[in-house]
Amino acid sequence: MKKDVRKKKFTFSNIVIYTFLSLASLFSLFPFYWMFVMATSPSSAYNSIPPTITPGSMLVSNFQKVLAQIDFFHAIWNSFVICTVVTLVVLIISSLAGFAFAKFKFPGKNILFYAILLTMIIPPQLGLIPQYFLISKAGLLDTLAGVMVVFFLNPLGIFLMRQYVSESVPDELIEAAKLDGCSNFRIYRSIVLPIILPAFATLGIIVFTAIWGEFLWQFTVLRDPENYTIQVALANLSNTFNIDFGMILSGVFWATVPLLVVFLFFNRLFISSITEGSVK
């Protein structure tokens, strides 16, 4: 009898939890759904009362307006190149730095690590002017390289990799590799990298998404429409006197598709990195 009562209580709690998670998921997805609805509707639907909640039939025509205003696919390509290069460089630098901070002993290690962490509390807007000055002196204004270089050092990435390497890579494994004659780089390449692949996926998604959505620095550096990223290109769709919300949200909707593709591609490793700690 007691077992039946416990089973009923457990089942009821599961129902409550899954109901709450389902409602939270629907609430989180609604802005994306509304964006899709507006992308398929005329601009007048934006201010309609009651609001429009069903998709229209203007998805193609609104996107054709976007293509007539900006070089959408070239801007997508520029953003993809920037995000891919920055993500790869951040993964390499962060994993190397995280490995060093987690497993090596050297003078000033803790001070240097905390100094890197302190940079996370500095608003990025404060560094806009000195960064612009340095990029200008380096001759990288209005180039994709000028957009990318300021994001190569990622304090959050170094912190995440340091924590992951500390918990996932045993010291005994590294000592055994050193006894076999492996260099530090060989240990990193052959032992550490395979173990931290789930963390790579997590950090890669975080960095790729953050750089894809970054606007202020890209808008400051880029002037030539040939170098526009998708965020800067979409900003040029706005018109002070006549704002076509259907056209703008159509561009925004299609600009989010690459992010969904990246997340779905790395989804398995991302979930693995979340659940690995509980399995251990």
Phi, psi and omega per residue, in radians:
M1 nan -0.715 3.130
K2 -1.126 -0.660 -3.139
K3 -1.108 -0.674 3.136
D4 -1.133 -0.707 3.127
V5 -1.114 -0.777 3.122
R6 -1.081 -0.711 -3.133
K7 -1.105 -0.724 3.121
K8 -1.130 -0.731 3.115
K9 -1.105 -0.731 -3.137
F10 -1.132 -0.725 3.118
T11 -1.131 -0.725 3.130
F12 -1.113 -0.745 3.123
S13 -1.112 -0.656 3.089
N14 -1.104 -0.725 3.131
I15 -1.075 -0.753 3.133
V16 -1.109 -0.786 -3.114
I17 -1.107 -0.836 -3.099
Y18 -1.206 -0.562 3.064
T19 -1.139 -0.779 3.124
F20 -1.107 -0.767 3.140
L21 -1.134 -0.657 3.124
S22 -1.148 -0.762 3.114
L23 -1.139 -0.709 3.108
A24 -1.117 -0.670 3.118
S25 -1.136 -0.767 3.119
L26 -1.109 -0.704 3.129
F27 -1.119 -0.673 -3.135
S28 -1.252 -0.603 -3.089
L29 -1.444 -0.290 -3.067
F30 -1.025 -0.750 3.105
P31 -1.006 -0.635 3.109
F32 -1.205 -0.688 3.100
Y33 -1.123 -0.758 -3.141
W34 -1.116 -0.648 3.082
M35 -1.072 -0.731 3.101
F36 -1.122 -0.709 3.115
V37 -1.058 -0.796 3.134
M38 -1.166 -0.563 3.114
A39 -1.199 -0.335 -3.137
T40 -1.832 0.141 -3.039
S41 -2.144 2.823 3.043
P42 -1.212 2.861 -3.090
S43 -1.072 -0.520 -3.115
S44 -1.141 -0.397 -3.128
A45 -1.204 -0.304 -3.095
Y46 -1.111 -0.642 -3.098
N47 -1.896 0.277 -3.089
S48 -1.262 2.563 3.100
I49 -2.240 2.108 -0.038
P50 -1.193 2.761 -3.084
P51 -1.128 2.603 3.110
T52 -1.323 2.243 -3.141
I53 -2.182 0.074 3.097
T54 -2.003 2.478 -3.122
P55 -1.083 2.559 3.088
G56 -1.694 -2.719 -3.068
S57 -2.145 0.350 -3.037
M58 -1.962 0.414 -3.128
L59 -1.068 -0.778 -3.114
V60 -1.226 -0.797 -3.089
S61 -1.161 -0.653 3.092
N62 -1.154 -0.687 3.132
F63 -1.216 -0.554 3.064
Q64 -1.122 -0.600 3.053
K65 -1.123 -0.688 3.096
V66 -1.060 -0.800 -3.128
L67 -1.125 -0.512 3.120
A68 -1.310 -0.411 -3.082
Q69 -1.607 -0.699 -3.056
I70 -2.364 2.825 3.036
D71 -1.489 1.406 -2.961
F72 -1.056 -0.882 -3.031
F73 -1.215 -0.568 3.065
H74 -1.207 -0.663 3.093
A75 -1.156 -0.674 3.071
I76 -1.069 -0.747 3.139
W77 -1.095 -0.770 3.118
N78 -1.052 -0.767 3.113
S79 -1.113 -0.707 -3.136
F80 -1.123 -0.726 3.112
V81 -1.098 -0.826 -3.129
I82 -1.070 -0.854 -3.092
C83 -1.135 -0.688 -3.130
T84 -1.162 -0.835 -3.122
V85 -1.116 -0.818 -3.136
V86 -1.072 -0.756 -3.128
T87 -1.084 -0.805 -3.140
L88 -1.094 -0.778 -3.131
V89 -1.151 -0.736 3.124
V90 -1.088 -0.721 3.128
L91 -1.089 -0.743 -3.127
I92 -1.179 -0.890 -3.105
I93 -1.123 -0.777 -3.092
S94 -1.155 -0.704 -3.140
S95 -1.209 -0.692 3.085
L96 -1.129 -0.799 3.139
A97 -1.165 -0.712 3.118
G98 -1.108 -0.685 3.079
F99 -1.099 -0.749 -3.134
A100 -1.157 -0.784 -3.131
F101 -1.197 -0.501 -3.074
A102 -1.462 -0.629 -2.939
K103 -2.095 -0.202 -3.124
F104 -1.818 2.711 3.039
K105 -2.065 2.151 3.125
F106 -2.651 2.715 -3.081
P107 -1.056 2.356 3.089
G108 1.324 0.282 -3.084
K109 -1.061 -0.869 -3.096
N110 -1.156 -0.702 3.124
I111 -1.086 -0.780 3.134
L112 -1.130 -0.702 -3.130
F113 -1.140 -0.781 3.131
Y114 -1.180 -0.564 3.087
A115 -1.129 -0.680 3.087
I116 -1.130 -0.732 3.138
L117 -1.127 -0.620 -3.128
L118 -1.108 -0.463 3.127
T119 -1.160 -0.288 -3.136
M120 -1.238 -0.383 -3.110
I121 -1.540 -0.089 3.138
I122 -1.479 2.129 3.112
P123 -1.051 2.378 -3.110
P124 -1.074 -0.426 -3.141
Q125 -1.131 -0.489 -3.129
L126 -1.198 -0.466 -3.135
G127 -1.613 0.075 -3.059
L128 -1.106 -0.814 -3.081
I129 -1.206 -0.887 3.108
P130 -1.093 -0.626 3.092
Q131 -1.134 -0.731 3.110
Y132 -1.096 -0.709 3.120
F133 -1.085 -0.786 -3.130
L134 -1.157 -0.743 3.126
I135 -1.125 -0.651 3.113
S136 -1.133 -0.777 3.120
K137 -1.128 -0.528 3.140
A138 -1.444 -0.056 3.123
G139 1.266 0.504 -3.080
L140 -1.917 0.220 3.082
L141 -1.138 2.513 3.118
D142 1.044 0.634 3.056
T143 -2.306 2.725 3.092
L144 -1.172 -0.578 3.110
A145 -1.110 -0.640 3.104
G146 -1.143 -0.548 3.080
V147 -1.267 -0.686 -2.996
M148 -1.326 -0.711 -2.873
V149 -1.083 -0.525 -3.084
V150 -1.303 -0.211 -3.101
F151 -1.803 0.048 -3.048
F152 -1.170 -0.614 3.123
L153 -1.661 2.024 -3.057
N154 -2.102 1.826 -3.123
P155 -1.027 -0.694 3.119
L156 -1.088 -0.700 3.109
G157 -1.106 -0.731 3.117
I158 -1.116 -0.731 3.125
F159 -1.109 -0.829 -3.129
L160 -1.081 -0.748 -3.125
M161 -1.193 -0.670 3.118
R162 -1.090 -0.772 3.131
Q163 -1.153 -0.714 -3.089
Y164 -1.195 -0.748 3.124
V165 -1.139 -0.692 -3.138
S166 -1.050 -0.687 -3.049
E167 -1.574 -0.434 -2.985
S168 -1.812 -0.401 -3.087
V169 -1.858 1.908 -3.130
P170 -1.167 2.496 3.089
D171 -1.107 -0.579 -3.134
E172 -1.105 -0.600 3.137
L173 -1.171 -0.691 3.126
I174 -1.217 -0.709 3.104
E175 -1.100 -0.697 3.113
A176 -1.119 -0.664 3.113
A177 -1.163 -0.669 3.103
K178 -1.147 -0.660 3.101
L179 -1.122 -0.503 3.106
D180 -1.432 -0.020 3.072
G181 1.632 0.251 3.136
C182 -1.321 2.417 3.036
S183 -1.350 2.951 -3.140
N184 -1.081 -0.695 3.136
F185 -1.205 -0.626 3.098
R186 -1.146 -0.664 3.077
I187 -1.100 -0.756 3.123
Y188 -1.093 -0.789 -3.057
R189 -1.271 -0.742 -2.992
S190 -1.645 -0.404 -3.061
I191 -1.998 -0.912 -3.032
V192 -1.233 -0.825 -3.068
L193 -1.000 -0.854 3.132
P194 -1.051 -0.556 -3.102
I195 -1.306 -0.607 -3.029
I196 -1.686 0.247 3.125
L197 -0.993 -0.729 3.073
P198 -1.024 -0.681 3.092
A199 -1.159 -0.593 3.060
F200 -1.020 -0.790 -3.122
A201 -1.103 -0.767 -3.138
T202 -1.089 -0.898 -3.126
L203 -1.144 -0.639 3.123
G204 -1.081 -0.756 3.117
I205 -1.134 -0.736 3.142
I206 -1.073 -0.841 -3.085
V207 -1.191 -0.815 -3.114
F208 -1.026 -0.785 -3.136
T209 -1.138 -0.737 -3.113
A210 -1.138 -0.759 -3.121
I211 -1.233 -0.632 3.123
W212 -1.073 -0.672 -3.103
G213 -1.578 -0.060 -3.134
E214 -1.224 2.381 -3.071
F215 -2.190 -0.776 -2.952
L216 -1.029 -0.874 -3.093
W217 -1.181 -0.697 3.122
Q218 -1.105 -0.731 3.141
F219 -1.170 -0.535 -3.130
T220 -1.303 -0.683 -3.020
V221 -1.500 -0.693 -2.969
L222 -1.556 2.330 3.105
R223 -2.213 -0.607 -3.118
D224 -1.360 2.172 3.115
P225 -0.979 -0.408 3.119
E226 -1.165 -0.434 -3.127
N227 -1.782 0.067 -3.096
Y228 -1.053 2.412 2.929
T229 -1.508 3.028 -3.076
I230 -1.145 -0.574 3.137
Q231 -1.175 -0.752 3.131
V232 -1.205 -0.679 3.131
A233 -1.126 -0.736 3.127
L234 -1.131 -0.566 3.118
A235 -1.109 -0.464 -3.139
N236 -1.418 -0.039 3.064
L237 -1.361 -0.356 -3.105
S238 -1.300 2.444 3.088
N239 -2.228 2.271 -3.063
T240 -1.023 -0.608 -3.022
F241 -1.684 -0.434 -3.096
N242 -2.560 1.808 -3.127
I243 -1.738 2.030 3.111
D244 -1.632 1.663 -3.072
F245 -1.137 -0.608 3.109
G246 -1.082 -0.763 3.121
M247 -1.148 -0.797 -3.097
I248 -1.097 -0.827 -3.105
L249 -1.252 -0.421 3.004
S250 -1.145 -0.764 3.076
G251 -1.113 -0.722 3.117
V252 -1.116 -0.709 -3.135
F253 -1.061 -0.850 -3.125
W254 -1.244 -0.402 3.096
A255 -1.283 -0.345 3.118
T256 -1.508 -0.226 -3.105
V257 -1.048 -0.792 3.112
P258 -1.015 -0.602 3.107
L259 -1.125 -0.716 3.107
L260 -1.120 -0.683 3.130
V261 -1.124 -0.777 3.131
V262 -1.090 -0.763 -3.129
F263 -1.129 -0.770 3.137
L264 -1.135 -0.583 -3.128
F265 -1.182 -0.681 -3.111
F266 -1.775 0.216 -3.040
N267 -1.051 -0.735 -3.076
R268 -1.099 -0.803 3.121
L269 -1.189 -0.595 3.129
F270 -1.114 -0.818 3.102
I271 -1.129 -0.638 3.125
S272 -1.081 -0.703 -3.127
S273 -1.179 -0.541 3.138
I274 -1.286 -0.737 -3.032
T275 -1.513 -0.220 -3.047
E276 -1.105 -0.683 -3.139
G277 -1.109 -0.676 3.130
S278 -1.218 -0.588 3.104
V279 -1.143 -0.716 3.122
K280 -1.111 nan nan
